[in-house]
């Protein structure tokens, strides 16, 4: 069976008082032979659909040969944005068959605290769509896409040691 897009009902507004979970990704990362996830880690989801080798890229002094957190985040950001863009275009009867979303995620030093931070650059190509219409579609998508919202507003996050 061919994959199909989520229904347009995904765009219906939610009117509850608390966060309503729809799906949870559950991934565990271990450190591998170097005991360091960025150098030799493995990322596996509980459903088995994700099973990737993590490797430090050459730009950070590693050998490469695997993916890294920045690539995974960029892929998630681009995929989510593309999906939201497609739903909004469909709802507005705008055809975007050649739409492409490129996300670049850069790992670097944070001048605020001297530690590390990420910078994301997301570029959308909508060939054949009139410029003003494309800009409006991207603006609306930026408000809908949870990755774009997270990048702009932050994310609720709990970090806790297992018992």
N, C-alpha and C positions, 0 to 999 in steps of 0.2 A: 504494500500500500504506500502511495506517495505521501510524503509529509505535507501537512497543511498548516496554514497560519492560524493563530488563535482567532477566535471570533471577535467581531467588532464590539461585542458586549464587554470586552476588556476595557473599553474606553468609558463605560458607564461610571459615573461618580459614586463613590462609597460615602455613606452618611452615618457611619458609626462613631462611637465615642472613644474607641480604643483601636490600636493597630490590629488589622485583620490579616493574619498570615495566610498566604496562598500556596507557597512552596518554600522548602528549606533545602539548600544544598549543604551536604554534610561531608566535609573533606578533612582528612588527617594527613599531616606532613611529618615525615621522619627524616633524620639527618644522614642516613646512609653511611658509607665507610668513613667519610671525613667527620661524621657526627655534626654536620653543619648543613642545614637544608639548602642554602644557596649554592654550596659547593658540590654536594653529592646527594641531595635529598630526593625523596619520592613523594608525590602527591597522589592520594587515592581517595576516591569518593566511596561512600558506603554502598552505593548501588553498583559499583564496578565500572561505570561508564567513563570515569576519568582515572587514568593510571599513567602518570607522566614522570619522566626523569627530570629533576631540576639540576641545572648546572650553572655555575658562575660564567657569565659571558666574557669573551676575551677583553672587552673594554674595561672590565673590572678585575682583570688579571687571571681569569680562569681559562679553562680549555674550551668552553662552549660544549656542544654536543648534546644539549638538552634545552628545555625551555627555562624560563625564569619568571619570578613574580610579576615583573613589569609587562612581559609579553602576555601573561595570563590576564592581568588586569586590563590591558589594552584590548585584548580579544573580547572580554566580557563587556567592556564599555562600548566598543564598536558594534557588537552584536545586539546589545540591548537598544542602543540608539537607532540602529537600522530597523529593528522590529517595531519600535514606537513610531518611527517615521513612516513605515509601510502602513501601519494601522491608520494613522491620521490621514495619509494620502488616500487610502481606500475609502475612508468615511467621507472625504471631500471629493470623491470621484476624480482624483488626480492620478494619472498613470505614471509610475516611476520604475519601469522594468530594469533600467540600467543604473539605479541608485547604488552608490558605494559610500561607505563610511570608513575613513582611515583614522585610527587613534594612535597617537604616539604618546607613550608614557616615559618620562625621563626621571631617572633616579639621580639625586644630587644632594649637595650640601645645603642646609637651611641657614640663611644668614641670621635668622631670628635667634636660634639657639645653638648654632654650630653643629647640629646633628644632621639628620637626613630628612628629606622630603621628596615628594613626587610632584611633577608638573605634567599636566595632560594637555595635549593639543589635538582637537578633534576637527576633522575636515570632511565636509559632505559634498559629494558630487551628484548633481541631479541633471544630467544631460537631457536636453529637450524640454525642460520646464522653464517657463518665463521667470526671469530673475526676481521680480517682486514677489511672485507667488512662491518661489523656492525659499526666499528669505523668510516669509511668513510661516511656511511649513516647518522650517528649521527652528524658528523661534518657539513655535507651539510644541515641537518635539522636545526642545530643551526643558520645557516646563513639565512634560510628561515623563521623560526617561528617568528612572530612579538613579542611574549612574550619574547623569548630569546633575540631578538634584543633590546627590551625595557630594559631588565635587564642589558644588556651589554652597551648600548649606551645612555640610558635615553629615555624620551618621551616628545614630544611637549605637553605642558599642559597650559591651561588657567584657572585661578581661578578668578571669578568675582562675586560680589554681584548683585543679581537680582534687577532690577529697582523698 
